[in-house]
Amino acid sequence: METRKVQLSGGTTYTVSLPKSWAREHGIKAGSVLSLHPNGDASLLVEAAAGCDTADRTTSIDVATDSDDAIRQRIHAVHAVGFDSVTLVDTTGHPEGRRKLIERTLSELSGFELLEATDTRIRLTNLIDAENVDVRKSTLRLRLVMLAMHRDAVTAVIEGDEELARRVIERDGEADKLFAMITRHFRRSLTDLREVEKLEWGRDDLFEYYYAARQFERIADHAEKIAEFTLEPDASIRDAYADRISALGTSSRQVVDDAADAILTDAGIEAANEALAGRDQLMNRLEDLDRDLYDHDVPGEAYVLGLLLDSLRRTAEYGANVAEIALQQITRRNVVDR
């Protein structure tokens, strides 16, 4: 770290000299334009104009030897790390059906569209700018989707409602799409200061919302898993266990809901502590039911119940993770406000 003394120039302007080695490294000379990014924590970030390259990121990918799954994964990857324009190249000619594969993949992502296609090149471009994205509201939306999925999944498996279970499974794509968008903009904020300004949240906030969204996405995956139990022929749950499973499902969601309130609605430290206490109480209840299954006389039902309890346990644990990051958020903000 180097220090510089602030000088007063012309009686009205404060000036600070730049380290010569840094200026030379980035091609800075008299007349060069620098970008200044003031932060609320009393820091000022100085960025060379060359950093503007990050504002429009393009890449080309040779997919000639890639499988369909590999192409899908690569599109998801370039979307996540923040590219704005991607060209998929196959010099041997894109085979029949590849465009449909790409269109299906793009339906799983927000912002990416197929711009043009030739025999050898398919170009994708991003149409959503960070100015039109609110990461906090997107996380709130993911919370609503996830909790609805979880509630319906538990209801479906208890009542054997296959139609409801299929609707839950279909909604997992909505949860994944929201999380993919949050991930994209969080990742871009790590390397692009303009992204941070457009999103209107500090990097600490963006990380906390991304972390919470990651837990919500995992809970949505478990809701899908619970719904899939309903479609198994030997997965019926007898009335003797239905009420207990329903109550445990409600309690697991309450842990998540309290934690989400703490990080997304400024409910405060009390909500976070309630979530952690609720998690501990739920774990004891899950352990009691798990112990009852040791001597269960219907092996198939015991197996499904065991998997179901594991998903409820993980739901509560992911909720506790959100509560812990909420406590960190509250602590950070209290320190900054002083």
SULGIQUI-V686961 format. One record per helix or strand. SS is the DSSP state (H for helix, E for strand). FROM is the first residue (numbers start at 1). LEN is the number of residues. If there is no record, write none. Layout:
<<SS:FROM:LEN> <SS:FROM:LEN>>
This chain:
<<E:7:3> <E:13:3> <H:20:6> <E:34:5> <E:44:5> <H:49:7> <E:58:5> <H:68:14> <E:85:5> <H:98:9> <E:112:6> <E:121:6> <H:130:3> <H:135:25> <H:162:28> <H:193:7> <H:203:28> <H:239:26> <H:269:27> <H:299:39>>
